[in-house]
C-alpha cells in the first residue's frame, strides 16, 4: 500500500522519491493517530509558487484520516475543531497568516506529543467564564512558501520537512 501511495504522489507531484516516501509514511501515520505518542507535523514548503505544495496537500486530503482542509483559520476555530472532530488538519497558504499569530504557533507546537497536547482557555458560562483544557492532539500538515522563515525553530524541529522546488 505504501508503494502504491508513493507512486500516486509521484504521478501528480514532481519531487524527490525519498520525499514521496516520507509523505506516504506521514499519510499512513494519520491513520494510527489513536495509538502513537508523537505526531510529526508535515511541513510542505518551497521557495516560490507553482512547485506542487497545494497539489500535494490535496493528495493528502484524499488519503488521510478525517481530513479538514483550511486555507486560513483562527486559533479559536482550530482548537475547537480538533477537540470536536479529531481531524487531520491540512492548512494551505500557511505562510500568509501564521507568522503573525503567536497563538496559532503555540497551538501547533502543543499538539506535537500526546502528553502535552492541551491548551487552556476561558469559556463563557452564563454571566462569567470558566477555565477549560482543550485537547489539540492530532495529525497536522501545513503547506506554504518558505515556511522555515515563518515557523519558529521549535515548529520546524517537530516536523517532517517536505521541500519542493
C-alpha positions as CSV (number, residue, x, y, z in Angstrom):
1,X,0.0,0.0,0.0
2,X,2.9,2.4,0.8
3,X,4.5,1.7,-2.6
4,X,1.1,2.5,-4.3
5,X,0.8,5.7,-2.3
6,X,4.3,6.8,-3.3
7,X,3.6,6.0,-6.9
8,X,0.3,8.0,-6.7
9,X,2.2,11.0,-5.2
10,X,4.9,10.8,-7.9
11,X,2.3,10.7,-10.6
12,X,0.9,14.1,-9.6
13,X,3.8,16.0,-7.9
14,X,7.4,16.4,-9.2
15,X,9.5,15.6,-6.1
16,X,12.4,13.5,-4.9
17,X,11.4,9.9,-4.4
18,X,12.7,10.0,-0.8
19,X,10.3,12.9,-0.1
20,X,7.4,11.0,-1.6
21,X,8.2,8.1,0.7
22,X,8.2,10.5,3.7
23,X,4.9,11.9,2.5
24,X,3.4,8.4,2.2
25,X,4.6,7.4,5.7
26,X,3.1,10.6,7.1
27,X,-0.2,9.8,5.4
28,X,-0.2,6.3,7.0
29,X,0.7,7.9,10.4
30,X,-2.5,9.8,10.3
31,X,-4.4,6.5,10.4
32,X,-2.6,5.5,13.6
33,X,-3.0,8.8,15.5
34,X,-5.1,7.0,18.1
35,X,-2.2,4.8,19.2
36,X,1.0,6.8,18.7
37,X,2.6,9.2,21.2
38,X,4.4,11.6,18.8
39,X,2.9,13.1,15.7
40,X,5.4,14.9,13.5
41,X,4.0,17.9,11.6
42,X,4.1,17.6,7.8
43,X,5.7,20.9,6.6
44,X,5.3,21.2,2.8
45,X,7.4,24.1,1.7
46,X,9.0,25.5,-1.5
47,X,10.8,28.7,-2.4
48,X,8.1,30.0,-4.7
49,X,4.6,29.4,-6.0
50,X,3.7,26.7,-8.5
51,X,6.0,24.0,-7.0
52,X,3.2,21.5,-6.2
53,X,2.6,22.4,-2.5
54,X,-1.2,22.7,-2.8
55,X,-1.3,19.6,-5.1
56,X,0.5,17.5,-2.5
57,X,-1.8,18.8,0.2
58,X,-4.8,17.9,-2.0
59,X,-3.5,14.4,-2.3
60,X,-3.1,14.3,1.5
61,X,-6.8,15.3,1.7
62,X,-7.8,12.2,-0.3
63,X,-5.8,9.8,1.7
64,X,-5.5,10.8,5.4
65,X,-7.9,10.0,8.2
66,X,-10.7,12.6,8.7
67,X,-9.2,15.5,6.6
68,X,-10.1,19.1,7.5
69,X,-8.8,21.4,4.9
70,X,-8.4,25.1,5.5
71,X,-6.6,28.0,3.8
72,X,-6.9,30.2,6.9
73,X,-8.3,29.8,10.4
74,X,-8.3,31.3,13.8
75,X,-6.7,29.6,16.8
76,X,-10.2,29.5,18.4
77,X,-11.6,27.6,15.5
78,X,-8.6,25.2,15.3
79,X,-8.6,24.0,18.9
80,X,-12.4,23.6,19.0
81,X,-12.4,21.7,15.7
82,X,-9.7,19.4,16.8
83,X,-11.4,18.6,20.1
84,X,-14.8,18.1,18.4
85,X,-13.9,16.2,15.3
86,X,-10.3,14.8,15.8
87,X,-9.5,15.6,12.2
88,X,-6.2,15.6,10.3
89,X,-5.6,19.3,9.8
90,X,-4.5,20.3,6.3
91,X,-3.6,24.0,6.1
92,X,-2.6,25.6,2.7
93,X,-1.1,29.0,2.3
94,X,0.2,28.9,5.9
95,X,2.9,31.5,5.1
96,X,0.2,34.1,4.6
97,X,-1.3,34.0,8.1
98,X,0.6,32.0,10.7
99,X,3.6,34.3,11.0
100,X,1.5,37.0,12.8
101,X,-0.2,34.6,15.2
102,X,1.7,33.5,18.2
103,X,-1.4,31.8,19.5
104,X,-1.6,29.6,16.4
105,X,2.1,28.8,16.5
106,X,1.8,27.8,20.2
107,X,-1.3,25.6,19.4
108,X,0.6,23.8,16.6
109,X,3.6,23.1,18.8
110,X,1.4,21.9,21.7
111,X,-0.2,19.2,19.5
112,X,3.1,17.5,18.7
113,X,3.1,15.0,21.5
114,X,0.1,13.3,23.1
115,X,1.2,14.1,26.6
116,X,1.4,17.8,26.0
117,X,-1.4,18.3,23.5
118,X,-3.6,20.6,25.6
119,X,-4.3,24.3,25.5
120,X,-6.2,26.2,28.3
121,X,-8.8,28.8,27.5
122,X,-11.6,30.6,29.4
123,X,-15.0,29.7,28.1
124,X,-18.2,31.6,28.6
125,X,-20.6,30.0,31.1
126,X,-23.7,32.0,32.0
127,X,-22.6,35.5,33.0
128,X,-18.9,34.5,33.6
129,X,-16.1,32.4,32.5
130,X,-14.6,29.1,33.5
131,X,-11.2,27.6,32.6
132,X,-11.2,24.7,30.2
133,X,-8.5,22.5,28.8
134,X,-8.8,21.7,25.1
135,X,-7.3,18.5,23.6
136,X,-5.3,19.5,20.4
137,X,-3.8,16.1,19.7
138,X,-3.8,15.1,16.1
139,X,-2.0,15.0,12.7
140,X,-1.3,18.4,11.1
141,X,0.1,19.3,7.8
142,X,1.0,22.8,6.6
143,X,1.9,24.0,3.1
144,X,3.3,27.3,2.1
145,X,6.2,29.3,0.6
146,X,9.4,29.3,2.6
147,X,7.8,28.1,5.8
148,X,11.2,27.9,7.5
149,X,11.0,31.8,7.5
150,X,7.5,31.8,9.0
151,X,7.5,29.0,11.5
152,X,9.6,29.2,14.7
153,X,12.5,26.8,15.1
154,X,10.5,24.8,17.6
155,X,7.9,24.0,14.9
156,X,10.4,23.2,12.3
157,X,12.2,20.8,14.7
158,X,8.8,19.0,15.2
159,X,8.2,18.4,11.6
160,X,9.0,16.3,8.6
161,X,10.0,18.9,6.0
162,X,8.9,18.1,2.5
163,X,10.8,20.6,0.4
164,X,9.6,21.0,-3.1
165,X,11.3,23.1,-5.8
